[in-house]
Amino acid sequence: MASAALPLPISPPSLQCRHPTTLPPKTPPKPPTIRSRLSLLCRHGQPHQALHLFDSIPRPTTVLWNAIIIGFICNNMPIDALLFYARMRASPSPKFDSYTFSSTLKACAQARSLKLGKAIHCHLLRSHFGSSRIVYNSLLNMYSTCLSEAPYPDIDYEFNNCDLVRRVFDTMRKRNVVAWNTMISWYVKTERLVEAFKMFRTMMRMGIRPSPVSFVNVFPAVWRMKDYDNANVLYGLVVKLGSDYVDDLFVVSSAIFMYAELGRVDFAREIFDRCLERNTEVWNTMIGGYVQNNCPIEAIDIFVQLMESEQFVLDDVTFLSALTAISQLQWSELGRQLHAYMLKRSTILQIVILNAIIVMYSRCGSIGTSFKVFSNMSERDVVTWNTMVSAFVQNGLDDEGLMLVFEMQKQGFMVDSITLTALLSLASNLRSQEIGKQTHAYLIRHGIRFEGMDSYLIDMYAKSGLITTAQQLFEENCDYDKDEATWNAMLAGYVQNGLNEEGFALFRKMIEQKVMPNAVTLASILPACNPMGTIGLGKQIHGFAIRSFLNRNVFVGTALLDMYSKSGAITYAENVFAETLEKNSVTYTTMILSYGQHGMGERALSLFHSMLEAGIQPDSVTFIAILSACSYAGLVDEGLRIFQSMEREYKIQPSAEHYCCVADMLGRVGRVVEAYEFVKGLGEDGNTLGIWGSLLGACRIHGEFELGKVVANKLFEIEKGSSLTGYHVLLSNMYAAEGNWDNVDRVRKGMRQKGLMKEAGCSWVEVAGRVNCFMSRDHKHPQCTEIYQMLDELAMEMKDAGYRPCLNLQIGGISASEE
């Protein structure tokens, strides 16, 4: 029946001799051999049909046995191949040859079965089969494949003392380039990179000509060692060996990848441009190299060229790289176009592609679209759930991320380290001790540890106010176990909780432990300089940043700028801003805010326009900074124009902070009634303490006492028992300015009943390297007697000079006659 499935060829009638006198006799074609028919069935994906035909043969030869084994291997059926080998071994007639052992060892490698591979090796040794290079090469391949997959806990000891691959290699009398390639690949797989490169050099010294595969195997050794010089040497050898090597697509792809890993995308691009023929893999490697080196625009340019060529099939790797580049650029419109193209090209997208699309929309700020893609997925894996949870957390939707984790567990998916990382992040954002502790307990119960876990836990506990717990976690780790991230998390925790002295002590200890501070370390410690009341510490850290070549880092530059600005050194802040080569929206916003706080509204406006000209999009915080600057400087018309452009031009919905800036801006210049009408027109959006509190301050300054009473009533209505002292004090002072002492007593009595006390202000000044703090009616300073004596002398001198205290709080200035 099997032979009937493959009919013998019959000469068609057209070839029959009609004119025997003119046409020479045709030799009939030879019928296909049994071996060729078996191979043909296997090539067509029908190895079991071939086996059926094999079973009909009374005395199959070794060649036919081998054909079936190879057929199973070619169809990725290694277990069937090994079972057939066992049947062959049980049969008395056939003899084993090189191809039998070679193909069977390949089946062991394909099945990742070291145990069966060793059994075949024993059979080979017991059969006293002569040494054959093809068999030894297969042995090398089997051991290197199976051992690299085996989870040895003491793998270094195994390799150093009993390297089975090396032992097989050493027993080979004759070694061809295939054996050397296998050894080089084996050393790279086991992270013995120096040995891999030495093996390549030894092969060259022995006069064995490398093959293209030799370079494909050795390139990873040099880029993992960051050995740029030897990378050039190797590729120079490729060029020297000629076009068969230079134009080999595997070599081209590997060389591009090597230079991309070394950060030399210019060299990678040169190799790409010189390649005469390219396949999809070469294009993908070049796009991926640009993405990896943070060159997304160049990656998109190559991707567009690939699409325009229409000669190559774009695969999932192509689209993954393009989506990653779009995520880096945050080009939502291009992302939508690519998404539409993929849907037109294929109605069913792979899960890995859909996961990347979710990330892309999330990074572009379209979290709603991300969730829509997630919701429409017919099938999800744990990566999909983690991607969506992380997207919610990264976009500030922590509650939604938490609910999605609950739903993930309901759907039967186990949380993993990625899920737990997102949970710790959202616990930090929400300042939720409960969620953080539950997540930590889950980690302990399940014995889960992952890279960076300690830093996440320390950050979570510090932001949740449990700084002591964070410190205990930090101290439980031995000093040599702490990485930079752990030190940085603890240092940032101290500073965020106002423990600045502890933060500086930890910074010094970090340096003593030979842990090199990085950009995150400096950006975390610099905010501690301002509450310490000294600019000297900030200057020292600035000097350290310069010596460590970290001063031009955008995060360090922004932190330095903020530190100098808050210390009153605006010139230093300007210098830092000018020296920061890479500026982002945060850098510009910090500088704009600095100008505003120092009353330099015109400079703030100029810098805002420069930011727009540089193509940097302002965010909501930028608008708060520029509106505040306009408010401080009295630039009302300019401020109102910018406020109106927020939603119209930049599609940013104003928040309570923006409304507060506008109300403060109008109130400062005396347009109090206009400010009141503006706030009233906001409706529910304007019912916040900050907005009405700003309005109350304006009423007090400009003598709008009646309106101030209305504002105060509204303010206390919004307050709802939160009992903020400042607004009560403000109302009391307003009544005092009006001379309404009964209401002053009523407000102050109410404050006493609620247990409210005005928080005393504090000032400090640095003298001779020492910070001196002062509070109202303070007698704790060791030189308080001399200080109050000096204050009395200054008061007398002011009176003698004609100065009198202003009691009515009206902003009118002093007339020329009074001067």
Salt bridges, closest charged atoms under 4 A:
ASP55 OD1 - ARG87 NH2 2.75
ASP80 OD2 - HIS48 NE2 3.91
GLU149 OE2 - ARG112 NE 3.62
ASP163 OD2 - ARG192 NH2 2.87
ASP170 OD1 - ARG166 NE 2.93
GLU191 OE2 - ARG224 NH1 3.13
ASP266 OD2 - ARG264 NH2 2.69
GLU270 OE2 - ARG274 NH2 2.89
ASP273 OD1 - ARG269 NE 3.04
ASP454 OD2 - ARG449 NH2 3.12
ASP459 OD1 - LYS463 NZ 3.58
ASP479 OD1 - LYS482 NZ 2.86
ASP562 OD2 - LYS566 NZ 3.31
GLU574 OE2 - ARG603 NH1 2.64
GLU649 OE2 - ARG648 NH2 3.55
ASP664 OD2 - ARG668 NE 2.71
GLU674 OE1 - ARG671 NE 2.81
GLU706 OE2 - LYS709 NZ 3.22
GLU738 OE2 - LYS709 NZ 3.68
